[in-house]
C-alpha cells in the first residue's frame, strides 16, 4: 500500500517526525475507532459533528437522521475534514511546559456526497451493523421501508490523509532530570465492560457468538480492529 499524496492541506507541519501518510497506518487508526468528528462549513459558520463512521477500502461512510443539518449540508457534495483520535497516555514531566499526552490521530479530507441509490443505501445501512457486529444482521428483523427512508447515508472518498502519533515517555529538558519530581506515563485505554442485558430480554437468552470480540476487559480499539478484519473478509 502506498502513501497518501502530500499537499499543503495534509502536510504535518509541527513535530513532523510524528507524522505518517502511510495508508495502512491511517486505516488502522480509523478502523480502531467507533466515532469520528466531521468538520464542515455551513453558510459561513464552521461546525464539527461527532458521528459513527465505517470504512470500505478508500471510502468512509457515516449516517444519521434525514433531518440532520449536517447531512443536509453535505448531501450536495461538501468539502469536509474527518478526524479520529485515541488517547493512549498521560505524559507527566518535571515542568509544566513538557507535559503531554500519547495519542494516535488521523485527519482525512474529501468531498462528502449523499448515497442516493436505494439499493446502495440499504446495503450501507446493513453494512454498519455487519462491520461492528459481524453476523448480527442474520438475527435481526428486516429494516422497514420507513426506517430506510428516515436515514441518510453519506459517503466520502479519501482524497488526502495524514496520521500523527506520539508513543514515547517524557521529553524532559536535560537540566530538569535531577529534580525529585515524579515523571512518566500513565497509560489510558477504553476497556469493554460486562454486558448489561435489556430489562425485557427473555430469560436464558444467550450472548450471541457474533459478540465474541467484545470480551469484558478487552481494549475497545483491539475489538474494533478484529471486527473490521472480519468485515473485510466478507
BAMARFI-530111 format. One record per residue: x, y, z of N, C-alpha, C, O in turn; residue in one letter. Coordinates in pm, whole numbers, padded with zeros to 5 digits, always signed. Layout:
N
XYZXYZXYZXYZA/...
//
This chain:
234
+00085-00119+00000+00000+00000+00000+00088+00124+00000+00185+00132+00076X/+00057+00222-00085+00137+00342-00097+00090+00449+00001-00013+00435+00066X/+00168+00554+00010+00130+00667+00094+00022+00750+00026+00007+00746-00096X/-00052+00823+00107-00142+00924+00052-00059+01040-00001+00048+01068+00052X/-00108+01108-00106-00033+01224-00156-00024+01332-00049-00115+01349+00032X/+00087+01404-00051+00109+01510+00048+00091+01645-00019+00146+01669-00127X/+00015+01731+00044-00011+01865-00009-00008+01963+00108+00002+01921+00223X/-00017+02093+00080-00024+02189+00192-00141+02162+00285-00140+02203+00401X/-00244+02094+00234-00362+02070+00315-00338+01964+00423-00386+01980+00535X/-00265+01857+00392-00249+01749+00490-00107+01733+00543-00080+01642+00621X/-00016+01820+00501+00122+01808+00546+00133+01835+00697+00078+01933+00746X/+00202+01748+00769+00227+01767+00912+00331+01875+00928+00445+01858+00885X/+00295+01985+00990+00386+02099+00999+00457+02108+01134+00567+02163+01141X/+00397+02055+01240+00458+02063+01373+00496+01923+01419+00414+01832+01417X/+00622+01907+01460+00680+01777+01500+00653+01675+01389+00583+01575+01407X/+00710+01705+01274+00687+01623+01156+00726+01477+01171+00674+01392+01099X/+00819+01446+01263+00861+01308+01281+00749+01219+01333+00756+01097+01322X/+00647+01279+01391+00534+01201+01441+00431+01174+01331+00336+01098+01352X/+00449+01235+01215+00350+01222+01109+00374+01102+01019+00486+01053+01007X/+00267+01056+00957+00274+00946+00861+00163+00964+00759+00052+01004+00794X/+00193+00933+00635+00094+00937+00527+00067+00796+00474+00001+00779+00372X/+00118+00697+00545+00103+00558+00507-00043+00515+00518-00106+00535+00623X/-00098+00456+00413-00238+00417+00413-00270+00318+00524-00373+00331+00591X/-00185+00219+00546-00212+00119+00649-00219+00182+00787-00301+00143+00869X/-00133+00280+00813-00133+00348+00943-00261+00429+00961-00323+00424+01067X/-00299+00504+00859-00422+00584+00865-00543+00493+00883-00629+00519+00967X/-00549+00385+00804-00663+00293+00812-00674+00230+00951-00785+00215+01004X/-00562+00193+01009-00565+00129+01142-00623+00223+01247-00698+00180+01334X/-00589+00352+01239-00643+00449+01335-00792+00469+01313-00869+00476+01409X/-00834+00479+01188-00976+00494+01157-01055+00371+01201-01162+00384+01261X/-01002+00253+01172-01076+00129+01196-01086+00092+01343-01177+00019+01383X/-00994+00141+01425-00996+00107+01567-01077+00207+01649-01071+00207+01772X/-01153+00292+01580-01240+00389+01647-01384+00367+01603-01410+00327+01490X/-01475+00393+01694-01618+00382+01664-01677+00516+01621-01773+00522+01544X/-01618+00625+01672-01671+00758+01644-01565+00848+01583-01446+00835+01609X/-01612+00940+01502-01525+01040+01442-01588+01177+01462-01699+01188+01516X/-01518+01281+01419-01574+01416+01415-01563+01466+01271-01456+01459+01210X/-01673+01515+01219-01678+01565+01081-01692+01717+01085-01789+01769+01141X/-01596+01787+01027-01597+01933+01025-01634+01983+00886-01590+01927+00785X/-01715+02088+00882-01762+02142+00756-01807+02286+00782-01818+02329+00897X/-01833+02359+00676-01879+02497+00687-02018+02507+00626-02040+02461+00514X/-02111+02566+00700-02249+02582+00654-02287+02729+00666-02292+02785+00776X/-02313+02791+00553-02349+02934+00550-02245+03019+00621-02279+03113+00693X/-02117+02987+00600-02009+03064+00658-01976+03032+00802-01880+03087+00857X/-02054+02943+00865-02032+02907+01005-01967+02768+01013-02022+02672+00960X/-01850+02757+01078-01789+02624+01095-01867+02539+01195-01914+02589+01297X/-01880+02410+01165-01941+02313+01255-01851+02190+01262-01774+02163+01169X/-01861+02117+01372-01788+01991+01388-01881+01895+01461-01919+01919+01576X/-01919+01787+01393-02022+01698+01443-01966+01559+01472-01902+01500+01384X/-01988+01504+01591-01948+01366+01618-02048+01269+01558-02168+01295+01561X/-02000+01158+01504-02088+01058+01445-02014+00924+01436-01892+00919+01449X/-02089+00818+01414-02030+00685+01391-01988+00676+01245-02060+00720+01156X/-01871+00618+01221-01820+00603+01085-01776+00459+01061-01755+00383+01155X/-01763+00424+00934-01701+00297+00899-01635+00311+00762-01670+00398+00683X/-01538+00223+00738-01456+00234+00616-01471+00111+00530-01473-00002+00579X/-01482+00134+00398-01476+00028+00299-01370+00069+00198-01394+00156+00114X/-01254+00006+00204-01146+00044+00115-01107+00189+00134-01067+00228+00244X/-01118+00269+00030-01082+00410+00036-01206+00500+00050-01200+00620+00020X/-01316+00443+00095-01439+00520+00115-01481+00514+00261-01484+00407+00321X/-01513+00630+00316-01568+00639+00451-01717+00667+00443-01763+00740+00355X/-01793+00609+00536-01937+00629+00542-01975+00678+00680-01910+00645+00779X/-02081+00756+00687-02147+00786+00814-02295+00808+00783-02332+00828+00667X/-02378+00805+00885-02522+00815+00861-02589+00887+00976-02528+00911+01081X/-02715+00921+00956-02791+00989+01059-02932+01016+01012-02973+00969+00906X/-03005+01091+01091-03143+01126+01057-03148+01208+00929-03062+01292+00904X/-03251+01182+00849-03268+01260+00726-03289+01408+00755-03272+01492+00666X/-03328+01441+00879-03349+01581+00917-03222+01648+00968-03224+01766+01003X/-03110+01574+00972-02987+01627+01027-02935+01744+00945-02925+01736+00822X/-02901+01853+01013-02843+01969+00945-02712+01933+00879-02684+01977+00767X/-02629+01853+00948-02501+01813+00892-02519+01737+00762-02453+01766+00663X/-02608+01639+00762-02625+01556+00644-02690+01632+00529-02656+01611+00413X/-02784+01721+00562-02845+01803+00456-02743+01895+00392-02750+01924+00273X/-02647+01942+00472-02543+02031+00419-02446+01956+00329-02389+02015+00237X/-02427+01827+00355-02327+01751+00283-02381+01675+00163-02304+01624+00082X/-02513+01666+00152-02570+01578+00051-02542+01625-00092-02544+01545-00185X/-02516+01754-00111-02491+01806-00245-02343+01801-00283-02306+01839-00395X/-02258+01756-00192-02117+01748-00222-02039+01855-00149-01997+01954-00210X/-02018+01837-00020-01950+01937+00062-01808+01893+00093-01782+01775+00115X/-01717+01989+00095-01580+01961+00137-01580+01942+00289-01631+02027+00362X/-01525+01832+00336-01524+01805+00479-01386+01757+00523-01304+01713+00443X/-01365+01769+00652-01245+01716+00717-01292+01624+00829-01364+01668+00919X/-01254+01498+00823-01296+01399+00922-01174+01361+01006-01067+01332+00952X/-01192+01360+01139-01081+01327+01227-01120+01219+01326-01236+01207+01366X/-01021+01140+01364-01034+01037+01467-00914+01051+01558-00803+01077+01511X/-00934+01034+01690-00821+01041+01782-00838+00939+01894-00950+00912+01939X/-00726+00884+01938-00722+00791+02051-00627+00848+02156-00514+00885+02124X/-00672+00856+02280-00586+00897+02390-00524+00772+02451-00596+00685+02500X/-00390+00762+02448-00320+00642+02493-00243+00660+02623-00204+00561+02685X/-00220+00784+02665-00144+00800+02789-00132+00946+02830-00135+01036+02747X/-00118+00966+02960-00091+01098+03016+00058+01107+03044+00113+01024+03116X/+00123+01206+02988+00268+01220+02999+00299+01333+03096+00270+01450+03068X/+00358+01298+03211+00388+01396+03316+00538+01420+03322+00616+01328+03344X/+00576+01544+03304+00716+01581+03304+00751+01655+03432+00668+01667+03522X/+00875+01705+03440+00921+01780+03558+00901+01930+03541+00941+02009+03627X/+00838+01967+03430+00799+02107+03410+00663+02106+03341+00631+02013+03267X/+00583+02208+03366+00453+02216+03302+00464+02221+03151+00379+02168+03080X/+00569+02285+03101+00586+02302+02957+00599+02169+02886+00551+02155+02773X/+00663+02071+02947+00691+01943+02883+00586+01836+02910+00602+01722+02866X/+00479+01869+02980+00368+01774+02992+00305+01751+02854+00303+01842+02771X/+00255+01632+02831+00199+01599+02701+00103+01482+02716+00068+01444+02827X/+00061+01426+02604-00017+01303+02603+00036+01213+02491+00091+01262+02392X/+00018+01084+02509+00041+00990+02400-00091+00970+02327-00197+00962+02390X/-00085+00964+02195-00208+00960+02116-00183+00900+01979-00069+00888+01934X/-00292+00863+01914-00293+00827+01772-00405+00907+01708-00518+00905+01758X/-00377+00977+01601-00481+01058+01537-00470+01046+01386-00363+01021+01330X/-00584+01065+01321-00589+01065+01175-00678+01180+01129-00783+01205+01188X/-00635+01248+01025-00712+01357+00964-00729+01324+00817-00632+01299+00746X/-00855+01325+00773-00888+01281+00637-00966+01391+00566-01053+01455+00625X/-00934+01414+00439-01001+01516+00360-01072+01453+00240-01023+01356+00183X/-01185+01510+00204-01258+01461+00087-01385+01540+00065-01413+01637+00135X/-01461+01496-00034-01589+01558-00067-01700+01460-00032-01707+01351-00089X/-01786+01499+00060-01894+01413+00104-02013+01425+00008-02042+01533-00043X/-02081+01312-00015-02199+01314-00101-02303+01216-00051-02271+01118+00018X/-02426+01241-00084-02537+01157-00043-02538+01027-00122-02519+01028-00244X/-02559+00915-00053-02582+00786-00121-02728+00785-00162-02816+00770-00077X/-02755+00801-00291-02892+00819-00339-02957+00691-00390-03079+00676-00381X/-02878+00599-00442-02936+00476-00494-02999+00396-00380-02929+00363-00284X/-03129+00363-00387-03196+00293-00277-03130+00161-00240-03120+00128-00121X/-03086+00086-00338-03022-00043-00310-02889-00022-00238-02856-00097-00146X/-02812+00079-00281-02684+00107-00217-02705+00162-00076-02627+00132+00014X/-02810+00241-00058-02841+00293+00074-02874+00179+00170-02824+00177+00283X/-02956+00087+00127-02992-00026+00213-02870-00113+00242-02852-00160+00355X/-02785-00133+00140-02663-00212+00161-02574-00145+00265-02517-00212+00350X/-02562-00013+00258-02477+00060+00352-02533+00052+00494-02457+00040+00590X/-02664+00058+00507-02724+00051+00641-02707-00088+00702-02691-00101+00823X/-02710-00191+00618-02680-00325+00667-02532-00338+00700-02493-00409+00792X/-02449-00267+00623-02304-00278+00641-02258-00224+00774-02163-00276+00832X/-02324-00118+00825-02276-00061+00951-02293-00161+01065-02207-00168+01154X/-02403-00238+01064-02420-00340+01167-02321-00454+01145-02261-00504+01240X/-02305-00493+01019-02214-00604+00989-02071-00569+01023-01994-00655+01067X/-02033-00442+01003-01894-00402+01029-01860-00413+01177-01752-00459+01212X/-01951-00370+01264-01921-00370+01408-01962-00500+01477-01903-00538+01577X/-02064-00568+01423-02114-00691+01486-02131-00798+01378-02245-00831+01342X/-02022-00853+01325-02031-00948+01214-02124-01064+01245-02107-01134+01345X/-02223-01084+01158-02319-01192+01175-02448-01152+01243-02541-01233+01248X/-02457-01031+01295-02576-00992+01370-02698-00970+01280-02811-00996+01322X/-02677-00924+01157-02790-00898+01069-02878-01021+01049-02999-01009+01032X/-02815-01138+01052-02890-01261+01029-02991-01288+01141-03087-01363+01121X/-02971-01228+01257-03061-01249+01370-03168-01142+01383-03264-01160+01457X/-03153-01032+01313-03241-00918+01330-03360-00923+01234-03353-00987+01129X/-03467-00854+01270-03578-00839+01176-03533-00747+01063-03446-00664+01085X/-03590-00760+00945-03553-00671+00834-03588-00526+00864-03684-00498+00935X/-03509-00435+00809-03541-00293+00821-03669-00263+00744-03695-00322+00639X/-03747-00172+00796-03869-00132+00725-03837-00023+00623-03734+00044+00631X/-03927-00006+00528-03911+00099+00428-03902+00236+00494-03825+00321+00450X/-03982+00257+00599-03981+00385+00668-03849+00410+00739-03800+00523+00741X/-03790+00305+00798-03661+00319+00865-03553+00358+00766-03468+00442+00796X/-03556+00297+00650-03456+00330+00547-03476+00472+00498-03379+00546+00477X/-03602+00510+00479-03633+00645+00431-03592+00751+00532-03555+00862+00494X/-03599+00717+00659-03569+00814+00765-03420+00831+00790-03379+00915+00870X/-03339+00751+00722-03195+00752+00747-03120+00795+00621-03146+00743+00513X/-03029+00888+00637-02944+00934+00527-02804+00877+00544-02750+00874+00654X/-02747+00832+00434-02611+00779+00435-02523+00871+00351-02557+00906+00238X/-02409+00909+00407-02312+00993+00339-02185+00912+00313-02139+00838+00401X/-02130+00926+00194-02005+00860+00158-01901+00965+00122-01934+01072+00071X/-01775+00933+00149-01666+01025+00114-01543+00945+00075-01491+00868+00155X/-01497+00964-00046-01371+00904-00087-01255+00978-00020-01255+01101-00012X/-01158+00901+00028-01041+00963+00093-00949+01019-00015-00889+00944-00092X/-00939+01151-00021-00853+01217-00119-00713+01237-00063-00614+01207-00130X/-00705+01288+00058-00577+01308+00127-00596+01274+00273-00706+01285+00327X/-00488+01231+00337-00498+01194+00479-00360+01198+00541-00258+01192+00472X/-00359+01210+00673-00234+01205+00748-00262+01150+00886-00369+01174+00943X/-00167+01077+00939-00173+01028+01076-00066+01097+01157+00039+01136+01105X/-00093+01113+01287+00008+01169+01377+00003+01090+01507-00104+01070+01565X/+00119+01045+01552+00125+00954+01666+00235+00998+01762+00346+01030+01720X/+00202+01000+01891+00304+01013+01994+00295+00890+02082+00191+00863+02142X/+00404+00814+02089+00409+00693+02171+00547+00687+02236+00631+00605+02199X/+00569+00776+02333+00701+00788+02394+00687+00827+02539+00578+00863+02585X/+00799+00819+02612+00798+00861+02751+00824+01012+02757+00809+01082+02657X/+00861+01060+02872+00874+01203+02896+00989+01262+02815+01095+01201+02801X/+00966+01381+02762+01070+01455+02694+01119+01570+02781+01108+01686+02743X/+01173+01536+02899+01220+01639+02991+01342+01712+02936+01421+01655+02860X/+01358+01837+02976+01483+01907+02950+01594+01841+03032+01570+01797+03145X/+01712+01833+02976+01822+01763+03042+01851+01819+03181+01883+01744+03273X/+01841+01950+03196+01874+02012+03325+01768+01985+03432+01790+02013+03550X/+01652+01932+03392+01547+01902+03488+01554+01759+03540+01478+01721+03630X/+01644+01679+03485+01648+01537+03519+01677+01507+03665+01639+01401+03714X/+01742+01598+03737+01780+01573+03877+01668+01609+03974+01677+01576+04093X/+01563+01675+03926+01458+01722+04018+01382+01604+04079+01348+01510+04007X/+01355+01607+04211+01287+01495+04279+01135+01502+04260+01058+01504+04356X/+01094+01505+04134+00952+01513+04098+00919+01391+04012+00990+01362+03916X/+00810+01320+04047+00776+01202+03967+00744+01242+03824+00673+01340+03800X/+00798+01167+03731+00771+01191+03589+00755+01056+03520+00819+00958+03558X/+00671+01051+03421+00648+00926+03349+00517+00931+03274+00460+01037+03251X/+00468+00812+03237+00346+00800+03157+00242+00720+03235+00273+00614+03290X/+00121+00769+03239+00007+00696+03292-00073+00646+03173-00139+00726+03106X/-00071+00515+03143-00144+00463+03027-00295+00485+03039-00350+00481+03149X/-00358+00507+02927-00503+00528+02921-00559+00441+02808-00502+00436+02699X/-00670+00374+02834-00736+00297+02729-00884+00287+02759-00927+00301+02873X/-00963+00262+02655-01106+00235+02670-01124+00084+02674-01087+00014+02580X/-01180+00036+02784-01191-00109+02807-01339-00148+02808-01423-00078+02864X/-01368-00261+02747-01506-00312+02738-01551-00365+02874-01476-00436+02941X/-01672-00331+02912-01727-00376+03039-01815-00499+03024-01828-00555+02915X/-01876-00539+03133-01964-00655+03135-02097-00620+03068-02156-00517+03101X/-02146-00703+02976-02274-00673+02910-02389-00660+03010-02395-00735+03108X/-02479-00566+02986-02596-00544+03070-02722-00575+02988-02761-00494+02904X/-02785-00689+03010-02899-00730+02927-03015-00632+02936-03032-00563+03036X/-03094-00625+02830-03217-00547+02829-03308-00597+02940-03315-00718+02965X/-03379-00506+03008-03468-00549+03116-03584-00635+03069-03647-00703+03149X/-03614-00633+02938-03724-00716+02886-03671-00834+02804-03747-00897+02730X/-03542-00864+02816-03484-00978+02744-03541-01107+02800-03537-01128+02921X/-03593-01196+02715-03643-01325+02764-03534-01400+02841-03417-01396+02803X/-03572-01468+02945-03476-01541+03027-03402-01646+02944-03455-01703+02849X/-03279-01668+02984-03194-01771+02924-03156-01739+02778-03112-01828+02705X/-03172-01612+02736-03124-01574+02604-02972-01558+02610-02923-01470+02681X/-02897-01640+02537-02752-01635+02549-02691-01515+02478-02751-01459+02386X/-02571-01477+02520-02495-01376+02449-02453-01437+02315-02391-01544+02314X/-02484-01373+02202-02455-01435+02072-02306-01443+02041-02225-01366+02091X/-02274-01539+01957-02134-01563+01921-02073-01444+01847-01952-01423+01854X/-02156-01366+01777-02100-01255+01700-02051-01141+01788-01995-01043+01737X/-02071-01152+01920-02017-01050+02011-01889-01098+02080-01845-01038+02177X/-01832-01205+02029-01713-01262+02093-01597-01164+02099-01516-01169+02192X/-01588-01074+02002-01477-00978+02001-01485-00881+02118-01383-00826+02161X/-01607-00861+02172-01627-00762+02278-01623-00828+02416-01715-00813+02496X/-01517-00897+02440-01498-00966+02568-01470-00864+02678-01386-00775+02660X/-01538-00875+02793-01513-00781+02903-01366-00777+02941-01299-00880+02953X/-01316-00656+02961-01176-00637+02997-01086-00615+02878-00969-00578+02895X/-01137-00636+02757-01055-00618+02638-01057-00473+02594-01156-00402+02617X/-00950-00428+02531-00946-00293+02476-01042-00281+02360-01049-00369+02274X/-01118-00170+02357-01215-00149+02250-01147-00137+02115-01198-00190+02016X/-01033-00068+02107-00969-00050+01977-00926-00183+01917-00932-00201+01795X/-00882-00277+02001-00844-00409+01952-00965-00486+01900-00958-00553+01797X/-01078-00475+01971-01200-00542+01928-01248-00487+01794-01290-00563+01707X/-01240-00355+01776-01286-00295+01652-01197-00331+01535-01245-00348+01423X/-01068-00344+01558-00979-00387+01451-01009-00531+01411-01000-00567+01293X/-01046-00614+01509-01082-00753+01479-01209-00760+01394-01214-00833+01296X/-01312-00683+01433-01436-00687+01356-01418-00627+01217-01485-00669+01123X/-01329-00529+01203-01300-00473+01071-01236-00579+00982-01270-00590+00864X/-01145-00657+01037-01079-00763+00959-01181-00867+00913-01175-00914+00800X/-01274-00902+01001-01380-00998+00963-01468-00938+00855-01505-01006+00759X/-01501-00811+00869-01585-00742+00772-01519-00739+00634-01585-00761+00532X/-01390-00713+00631-01319-00705+00504-01310-00840+00433-01303-00847+00310X/-01310-00949+00513-01306-01082+00453-01441-01120+00394-01451-01214+00315X/-01546-01046+00432-01678-01074+00379-01749-01186+00450-01862-01220+00415X/
//
